[in-house]
Amino acid sequence: MDKRLEKTLKEEVKLKEQMKVLQDRLNDVEEKREVYEKETLYKTFKETEISLEEYQMIIKNAVNDYMGLNDVIGGKENE
């Protein structure tokens, strides 16, 4: 086999392995972020004196903001 082709194939395998490791790390970081966000929201709820309904409305708005739904629903549409 041509040495350049062999070298390229080895490099491809190596890069794919690195990519998998990085993707796994990224997934782990995203999971941790979600857990930390939930903990932060829960702590905020516990520290404030609001009703469960108010808390649910705040969370729903935060999720909609995160997903970009409030821009369309709120009548603002993307400018």
N, C-alpha and C positions, 0 to 999 in steps of 0.2 A: 504494500500500500504506500502511496505517496506520503512522505514525511509531513508535508504541510497539511494534508487532509487528516492524517492521524493526530497531529498536534491540535488542529481545529476541533476535531471530535472530542478529544480529551478536555479541551478548554470549555466546550459546550456542556459536557457532563459536569464539570466543576462549577460552572456558573449556574446551572440548574439546581445543583445541590445548595449553593449559597442562596439562591432565590427562595428555595423551600424553607431554609432556616430563617431567613428574614421574614417570610410570610407567616411562619409560625410565631415569631416574636411579635409581629404586628398584631396578629389575632389575640395574643396574650395581653398585649398592651390595651387593645380595644376592650377586652373583657374587664380588665382592671379599671379602666376609665368608667365603664358603665356601673360597676359596683361602687366606685367612689362617688359618682354622681348621685346614685340612689341613696347612699349613706348621707351625703350632704343635704339632699332634699328632705330626708327623714329627720335629720338633726334640726334643720330649719323649721320643719313642721312642729317638732316637739318644743322648740324654743319660743315659738309664736303662739299667741292665743287666738287662733282662728278655728272656724268650724271645719268639719270634714268636707263639707260641700265647697267651701271657699278654697280649701287645699286642693281638692280635685280639679276645680276650675283653673287654678294656677298651674297645676301640672299639665292639664290638657292644653292650655295656652303655650306652655313651654315646649311641649312635644310638637304642637302645630308650628311654632316658630322654628324649631329645629328642622322640621320636615319641609318648611317653606309653605305651609298651607294657609297661614294667616294672611299672607300677601294676596292670595286670591279670594279667600273667604271674607276677609275684612274689607274688600272692595278697593284695596290699594293697587292691585295688580302690579306686576313687575314694571318698574319705571326704566 
